[in-house]
Amino acid sequence: MPTAASGAYAAHKIDSLKECVRLTEDLLSNISDEVKVLELLDTRGEILQALDAFEKDHKQSNTNICTPAESAKVDQLVALLLNLDKQADAQIKQNIQEAVASLKANVNEHKFIGYKGEGQSPQGNFLDTKR
């Protein structure tokens, strides 16, 4: 039978999962900004670790009972989070493939032209020289 403590447990769990979903949606919308992606992943990881610790604490005290509606909401949020993670993973892999293809094309173009960067001269100017 659910109690006030178990209601607080479910509310905290649902709120934490909603925050993770929001962060993952932000991640998807900023997928090309590597710094922002890393920040969002770190924040989301911290929330998930806190949620894991919260669940471990409540398993020992038997206040982790949810109503069927709360349990369904948690399951729905977890499924949404997994779906968003798959989308983010696919998008990140696509960005990596595009970056690698761009680098390969750039290297091949430089090989074709026969130029190589020589670094910096004593005056600090970048020099391109023909081989």
C-alpha positions in Angstrom: 0.0 0.0 0.0 1.5 3.3 -1.1 2.3 5.8 1.7 3.3 9.5 1.7 7.0 8.4 1.7 6.5 6.1 -1.3 4.6 9.0 -3.1 7.6 11.2 -2.5 9.9 8.4 -3.8 7.9 8.2 -7.0 7.7 11.9 -7.4 11.5 12.3 -7.0 12.1 9.5 -9.5 9.8 10.9 -12.0 11.2 14.4 -11.6 14.8 13.1 -12.0 13.8 11.2 -15.2 12.0 14.2 -16.6 15.2 16.3 -16.0 17.2 13.6 -17.8 14.8 13.7 -20.8 15.1 17.5 -20.9 18.9 17.3 -20.9 18.9 14.7 -23.6 16.6 16.8 -25.8 19.0 19.8 -25.3 21.8 17.5 -26.2 20.1 16.5 -29.5 19.4 20.2 -30.3 23.1 21.1 -29.7 24.7 17.9 -31.1 27.2 19.8 -33.2 28.6 21.8 -30.2 31.0 19.3 -28.6 31.6 21.4 -25.4 27.9 21.8 -24.8 27.3 18.0 -25.4 30.0 17.1 -22.9 28.5 19.5 -20.3 25.0 18.1 -20.8 26.3 14.5 -20.6 28.2 15.2 -17.4 25.1 16.8 -15.8 22.9 14.0 -16.9 25.3 11.5 -15.6 25.3 13.2 -12.2 21.5 13.1 -12.1 21.5 9.4 -12.9 24.1 8.6 -10.3 22.1 10.6 -7.7 18.9 8.7 -8.8 20.8 5.4 -8.5 22.0 6.3 -4.9 18.4 7.4 -4.1 17.0 4.1 -5.2 19.6 2.1 -3.3 18.7 4.1 -0.1 15.0 3.5 -0.5 15.3 -0.2 -1.3 16.5 -0.8 2.2 13.7 1.1 3.8 10.9 -0.4 1.6 9.5 3.0 0.6 10.1 2.3 -3.1 6.5 1.2 -3.7 4.8 3.0 -6.6 1.2 3.0 -7.7 0.5 1.4 -11.0 0.1 4.9 -12.6 3.4 6.1 -11.2 5.1 2.9 -12.3 3.6 3.3 -15.8 4.9 7.0 -15.9 8.4 5.8 -14.9 8.4 3.1 -17.5 7.2 5.6 -20.1 10.0 8.1 -19.2 12.6 5.4 -19.3 11.5 4.2 -22.7 11.5 7.8 -24.0 15.0 8.3 -22.5 16.3 5.1 -24.2 14.8 6.3 -27.5 16.4 9.7 -27.2 19.7 8.1 -26.4 19.6 6.0 -29.5 18.9 9.1 -31.6 21.7 11.0 -29.9 24.1 8.0 -30.5 23.2 7.8 -34.2 23.6 11.6 -34.6 27.0 11.6 -32.9 28.2 8.7 -35.1 27.0 10.6 -38.2 28.9 13.7 -37.1 32.0 11.7 -36.5 31.7 10.0 -39.9 31.3 13.4 -41.6 34.3 14.8 -39.8 36.5 11.9 -40.8 35.3 12.1 -44.4 36.1 15.8 -44.4 39.6 15.2 -43.0 40.3 12.5 -45.5 39.2 14.7 -48.4 41.4 17.6 -47.0 44.4 15.3 -46.7 43.8 13.9 -50.2 43.4 17.4 -51.6 46.7 18.4 -50.1 48.4 15.3 -51.4 47.1 16.0 -54.9 48.2 19.6 -54.9 51.6 18.7 -53.5 51.6 21.2 -50.7 52.6 20.7 -47.1 52.6 23.0 -44.2 56.1 23.9 -43.0 55.1 25.3 -39.6 56.2 28.7 -38.5 59.0 30.8 -39.7 61.2 32.7 -37.2 59.0 35.7 -37.8 55.9 33.7 -36.9 54.3 33.5 -40.4 52.8 30.2 -41.5 54.4 29.0 -44.7 53.1 26.7 -47.4 55.8 25.4 -49.7 55.7 23.2 -52.7 57.5 19.9 -52.3 
